[in-house]
Amino acid sequence: MKSNRFIKLLDWYIIKKFLGTYVFAIALIISIAVVFDFNEKMDKFMEREAPWSAIVFDYYMNFIPYFANLFSPLFVFIAVIFFTSKLAENSEIIAMFSTGMSFKRLMRPYMISAAVIAVATFMLGSYVIPKGSVTRLNFEDRYVKSKKKGSATNVQLEVDSGVIAYIDRYQDYNKTGNRFSLDKFVDKKLVSHLTARRIVYDTTTVNKWT
Protein backbone atom coordinates (compact mmCIF):
# COMPACT_ATOMS: atom_id res chain seq x y z
CA MET A 1 0.00 0.00 0.00
CA LYS A 2 2.80 2.37 0.86
CA SER A 3 4.58 1.60 -2.39
CA ASN A 4 1.44 2.23 -4.44
CA ARG A 5 0.76 5.48 -2.54
CA PHE A 6 4.33 6.67 -3.07
CA ILE A 7 4.19 5.98 -6.81
CA LYS A 8 0.86 7.75 -7.15
CA LEU A 9 2.08 10.81 -5.30
CA LEU A 10 5.28 10.81 -7.33
CA ASP A 11 3.29 10.76 -10.57
CA TRP A 12 1.23 13.72 -9.43
CA TYR A 13 4.38 15.52 -8.34
CA ILE A 14 5.97 15.19 -11.80
CA ILE A 15 2.70 16.02 -13.60
CA LYS A 16 2.27 19.20 -11.55
CA LYS A 17 5.88 20.16 -12.22
CA PHE A 18 5.45 19.50 -15.94
CA LEU A 19 2.15 21.33 -16.41
CA GLY A 20 3.11 24.14 -14.03
CA THR A 21 6.32 24.84 -15.93
CA TYR A 22 4.45 24.58 -19.24
CA VAL A 23 1.83 27.14 -18.18
CA PHE A 24 4.52 29.42 -16.74
CA ALA A 25 6.48 29.30 -20.03
CA ILE A 26 3.34 30.13 -22.01
CA ALA A 27 2.41 33.00 -19.69
CA LEU A 28 5.92 34.46 -19.81
CA ILE A 29 6.47 34.27 -23.58
CA ILE A 30 2.94 35.30 -24.55
CA SER A 31 3.05 38.26 -22.14
CA ILE A 32 6.21 39.48 -23.84
CA ALA A 33 4.63 38.91 -27.27
CA VAL A 34 1.53 40.92 -26.28
CA VAL A 35 3.65 43.82 -25.03
CA PHE A 36 5.70 43.97 -28.23
CA ASP A 37 2.62 43.53 -30.44
CA PHE A 38 0.73 46.30 -28.66
CA ASN A 39 3.75 48.61 -28.85
CA GLU A 40 3.99 47.95 -32.59
CA LYS A 41 0.29 48.44 -33.34
CA MET A 42 -0.55 51.17 -30.81
CA ASP A 43 -0.25 53.98 -33.37
CA LYS A 44 -2.70 52.26 -35.71
CA PHE A 45 -5.11 51.61 -32.85
CA MET A 46 -5.05 55.30 -31.94
CA GLU A 47 -5.12 56.52 -35.54
CA ARG A 48 -8.19 54.46 -36.42
CA GLU A 49 -9.85 54.97 -33.03
CA ALA A 50 -10.17 51.31 -32.16
CA PRO A 51 -12.27 50.94 -28.97
CA TRP A 52 -10.48 49.43 -25.99
CA SER A 53 -13.14 46.76 -25.61
CA ALA A 54 -12.46 45.58 -29.16
CA ILE A 55 -8.69 45.69 -28.63
CA VAL A 56 -8.93 43.55 -25.50
CA PHE A 57 -11.78 41.16 -26.27
CA ASP A 58 -11.84 40.94 -30.08
CA TYR A 59 -8.10 41.05 -30.67
CA TYR A 60 -5.94 40.04 -27.70
CA MET A 61 -8.35 37.52 -26.18
CA ASN A 62 -8.09 35.69 -29.51
CA PHE A 63 -4.44 36.56 -30.14
CA ILE A 64 -3.30 34.80 -26.95
CA PRO A 65 -4.86 31.33 -27.51
CA TYR A 66 -3.89 31.36 -31.19
CA PHE A 67 -0.18 31.90 -30.59
CA ALA A 68 -0.14 29.79 -27.41
CA ASN A 69 -1.54 26.89 -29.41
CA LEU A 70 0.73 27.58 -32.37
CA PHE A 71 3.90 27.44 -30.28
CA SER A 72 2.67 24.78 -27.85
CA PRO A 73 5.30 22.20 -28.99
CA LEU A 74 8.05 24.72 -28.24
CA PHE A 75 6.62 25.38 -24.78
CA VAL A 76 6.47 21.63 -24.11
CA PHE A 77 10.14 21.33 -25.05
CA ILE A 78 11.09 24.25 -22.79
CA ALA A 79 9.04 22.86 -19.90
CA VAL A 80 10.55 19.36 -20.12
CA ILE A 81 14.12 20.64 -20.33
CA PHE A 82 13.67 23.17 -17.53
CA PHE A 83 11.90 21.13 -14.88
CA THR A 84 13.79 17.88 -15.63
CA SER A 85 17.08 19.72 -15.19
CA LYS A 86 15.76 21.00 -11.85
CA LEU A 87 14.91 17.44 -10.80
CA ALA A 88 18.40 16.31 -11.76
CA GLU A 89 20.00 19.28 -9.99
CA ASN A 90 18.19 18.37 -6.77
CA SER A 91 19.18 14.69 -7.18
CA GLU A 92 15.49 13.74 -7.31
CA ILE A 93 15.92 11.57 -10.41
CA ILE A 94 18.74 9.66 -8.71
CA ALA A 95 16.47 9.10 -5.70
CA MET A 96 13.74 7.73 -7.97
CA PHE A 97 16.08 5.29 -9.68
CA SER A 98 17.53 4.22 -6.34
CA THR A 99 14.08 2.90 -5.34
CA GLY A 100 14.16 0.53 -8.31
CA MET A 101 12.04 2.66 -10.64
CA SER A 102 12.75 1.97 -14.30
CA PHE A 103 13.21 4.65 -16.95
CA LYS A 104 10.02 3.43 -18.64
CA ARG A 105 8.08 3.90 -15.39
CA LEU A 106 9.55 7.36 -14.97
CA MET A 107 8.17 8.29 -18.40
CA ARG A 108 4.57 7.55 -17.38
CA PRO A 109 3.81 10.97 -15.78
CA TYR A 110 5.55 12.65 -18.71
CA MET A 111 3.28 10.84 -21.15
CA ILE A 112 0.18 11.63 -19.08
CA SER A 113 1.10 15.32 -19.06
CA ALA A 114 1.79 15.26 -22.80
CA ALA A 115 -1.61 13.62 -23.39
CA VAL A 116 -3.37 16.34 -21.36
CA ILE A 117 -1.61 19.05 -23.38
CA ALA A 118 -2.39 17.24 -26.66
CA VAL A 119 -6.11 17.03 -25.83
CA ALA A 120 -6.21 20.69 -24.78
CA THR A 121 -4.38 21.71 -27.96
CA PHE A 122 -6.76 19.67 -30.10
CA MET A 123 -9.84 21.16 -28.44
CA LEU A 124 -8.50 24.69 -28.84
CA GLY A 125 -7.53 24.13 -32.47
CA SER A 126 -10.86 22.50 -33.35
CA TYR A 127 -13.45 24.53 -31.47
CA VAL A 128 -12.07 27.72 -29.96
CA ILE A 129 -9.37 29.13 -32.22
CA PRO A 130 -11.23 28.93 -35.59
CA LYS A 131 -14.08 31.13 -34.33
CA GLY A 132 -11.70 33.42 -32.49
CA SER A 133 -9.48 33.79 -35.55
CA VAL A 134 -12.42 35.11 -37.58
CA THR A 135 -13.01 37.83 -34.99
CA ARG A 136 -9.28 38.60 -34.71
CA LEU A 137 -8.76 38.82 -38.48
CA ASN A 138 -11.84 41.02 -38.90
CA PHE A 139 -10.40 43.35 -36.27
CA GLU A 140 -7.04 43.43 -38.09
CA ASP A 141 -8.74 44.18 -41.41
CA ARG A 142 -10.62 47.08 -39.86
CA TYR A 143 -8.06 48.65 -37.53
CA VAL A 144 -4.58 47.32 -38.37
CA LYS A 145 -4.02 46.47 -42.01
CA SER A 146 -3.51 49.21 -44.55
CA LYS A 147 -6.40 49.76 -46.83
CA LYS A 148 -5.68 48.64 -50.35
CA LYS A 149 -6.05 51.40 -52.88
CA GLY A 150 -7.66 50.21 -56.08
CA SER A 151 -6.98 51.07 -59.66
CA ALA A 152 -8.69 50.26 -62.94
CA THR A 153 -7.82 50.36 -66.62
CA ASN A 154 -9.90 50.86 -69.76
CA VAL A 155 -12.91 52.24 -67.90
CA GLN A 156 -15.96 52.98 -70.07
CA LEU A 157 -19.28 54.15 -68.72
CA GLU A 158 -22.38 55.97 -69.88
CA VAL A 159 -22.66 59.09 -67.73
CA ASP A 160 -25.79 60.38 -69.47
CA SER A 161 -28.04 59.39 -72.33
CA GLY A 162 -25.76 59.14 -75.36
CA VAL A 163 -22.72 60.41 -73.42
CA ILE A 164 -19.84 57.94 -73.05
CA ALA A 165 -16.83 58.55 -70.81
CA TYR A 166 -13.56 56.70 -71.21
CA ILE A 167 -10.56 56.62 -68.83
CA ASP A 168 -7.45 54.71 -69.80
CA ARG A 169 -6.28 54.31 -66.20
CA TYR A 170 -7.92 55.33 -62.91
CA GLN A 171 -6.17 55.39 -59.52
CA ASP A 172 -8.42 55.49 -56.48
CA TYR A 173 -5.82 56.58 -53.89
CA ASN A 174 -5.44 60.04 -55.48
CA LYS A 175 -8.73 60.13 -57.43
CA THR A 176 -7.03 60.72 -60.78
CA GLY A 177 -7.64 59.42 -64.28
CA ASN A 178 -5.32 59.46 -67.29
CA ARG A 179 -6.16 59.78 -70.99
CA PHE A 180 -9.75 60.83 -70.51
CA SER A 181 -12.26 61.27 -73.30
CA LEU A 182 -15.95 62.22 -73.32
CA ASP A 183 -18.02 61.49 -76.42
CA LYS A 184 -21.58 62.60 -77.09
CA PHE A 185 -23.75 60.80 -79.61
CA VAL A 186 -27.03 61.91 -81.15
CA ASP A 187 -28.83 59.36 -83.32
CA LYS A 188 -25.69 57.23 -83.22
CA LYS A 189 -23.61 60.08 -84.62
CA LEU A 190 -20.68 61.63 -82.78
CA VAL A 191 -21.49 65.28 -82.19
CA SER A 192 -18.77 66.20 -79.67
CA HIS A 193 -15.45 64.80 -78.53
CA LEU A 194 -13.68 66.10 -75.43
CA THR A 195 -10.27 64.84 -74.33
CA ALA A 196 -7.89 65.46 -71.44
CA ARG A 197 -4.54 63.97 -70.55
CA ARG A 198 -5.44 63.92 -66.86
CA ILE A 199 -8.52 64.53 -64.72
CA VAL A 200 -8.85 64.79 -60.94
CA TYR A 201 -11.95 64.33 -58.77
CA ASP A 202 -11.98 67.29 -56.38
CA THR A 203 -13.42 66.08 -53.07
CA THR A 204 -12.42 69.14 -51.04
CA THR A 205 -14.56 71.83 -52.63
CA VAL A 206 -17.00 71.09 -55.44
CA ASN A 207 -16.97 67.27 -55.61
CA LYS A 208 -16.54 67.44 -59.39
CA TRP A 209 -14.04 66.31 -61.97
CA THR A 210 -11.49 68.99 -62.87
N, C-alpha and C positions, 0 to 999 in steps of 0.2 A: 504493500500500500504506500509506504513511504517512497519507494522507488518510482512508482507511477505518479505520485503527487509531485515529486521533484521534477520529473520529465515534463509534466504538464505545465508547471510554473516556469520552467526554463524555456519552453516553447513560447509562452506568452511574453516572457521577458525579451526574447529575441524579436518577436513580431512587433512588440511596442517600440523597440529600438529602431527596427527597420522602418515602420510606417511613420514614426515620429520624426526620424531624420529625413525621410522622403517629403513629408509635409513641410518641414522647416526649410528644406532646399527649394521647394516650389515657392513658398512665401517670400523667401529672400530674393530669389532671382526675378520673380514676377513683380515684386515691389520695385526693384531697380528698373525693370523694363517699363513699368507704368510711369515712373518719374521721368525717365528719358523721353518716352513717347509724348507725355503731356507737355514737357518743355519744348519739344519739337513742333507740336501742333497747336500750342497755345495761341500764337498769333492768328492762325486761321480760325480758331474758335471765337476769338474776340472780334475779328474782322467780319465774320459772317453771323455774329450774334447768336451763337449756339446756346440754348438754355442749359443751365447747370444740371437740371434733371435729366436732360437727354444725354449730356456728356457722361454722367455717372451711370445711369441705368441702361440707356440704349447702347452706349459705346463700351465703357470700361467693364461693366458687369458681364458683357459678352466677350470683350477682349481677353479678360483673365482666364476663363475656362478654355477658350480656344488655344491660346499659347501654352497654357499648362498641359493640356492634352497633347498638343503637338510635340512638346519637348519632354513628355513623360518618360520615354526611355532614357534620356540623358539624366533626368533626376533620379531614376532608379539606380543607374550606374554610380552617380555621386553618392547616393545614400548607402549603397552596399560597401563601397570603398571606405567611406568615412566611418561608419559605425563599426564595421568589421575591424578596421585598424585600431579603433578604440578598444574593442574587446581584446585584441592581441596585445595592445599596450598594457592593459590591466591584467594580463595573464589569465583572462577568463576562458579563452579557447583552450589553453593548456589544462586548466582545471576540468573542463568538460571532457577532454580526451583521457584525462587521468582516471575518470570514473568508468572508463570502458566504452564511452560513446563512440560510435563509428562516424566517419566523415559523411556517409550517406544519411545517417540519423540526424546529424547536425544540419543537413540541408533541408530537412522537413519544414521548419519554421520559415526558412527563406522562400521555399516554394509556396507555402500558404500565403505569405505576404505578397508574393508576386502574383498569385491568383486573384487576391483581393484587388490589387491595383489593376490587373488586366480586366476584371469585370467592371470596375468603376470607369476605366478608360473606354471600354466598349459601350457602356450605357451613355456616357457623355457624348461620344462620337456618333451614336445612333439616334438619340432622342433629344438631347439638350443643345448641342453645338450647332446642328443644322438650322434650327429655328433662330437661335441667337445670332448666327452668322448673317442671316437675312437682315435682321434689325441693324447689326453693326455695319454691314456694307451699305445699307440705305443711308445710315448716318454719315458715313464717309463720302458717299456720292453727293450728299446735300451740303455738308459743312467742311469737308477736308479736301477732296479732289478738285483740281482746277477744272473749270467748265471748258469743255471743248468748243472751240469756235469753228462754225461751219463755213463751208465755201461751196460754190456751185459753178458749173460751166455750161455754156450754151443754153442760157435761160430764155425761154420764149413764153410770153403770156399776153392775153388779150385784156388790156386795161380798160377798154371801152368798146362800144359796138363799132367794129371795123377798124379799130386802132390796135396795132400789134407792137409790143415792145420786145426788144432783143438785147441781152447783155451777154457778152462773150465770157466774162468771169466776174462772179460776185463774191465778196469776202464779208462775212457777217461781223467779224470782230471790229472792223472800222467802218462798216456800212458803206462800202464803196463798190462801184461797178466799173468795169473797163470795156471799151469798145461798145458803146451804147448806140442803139438806133431805135427810132420811133416812126413807124409807117402807118399812114392813114389810107384806108381804101373806101371808095364809094362805088357801088355796083361792080365790085371786083377789080376796080381800076385804082392804081396808086395815084393819089392826089397830092400827097406830101411825104417828104422823107427828111427826118431830122436825125443828125448824128452828133456824137460827142465822144471824145477819147476817154473821158472819165466823168462819172457822176458820183455825188455823195448825198446820202440821206441825212438831212440836218435835223437832229432830234432835240437840239437845244433851243431853237427859236420857233421855226415855222412848221416843223415836221413835214418837210417837203424835200423832193429831190432838187439838188442844185448843181 
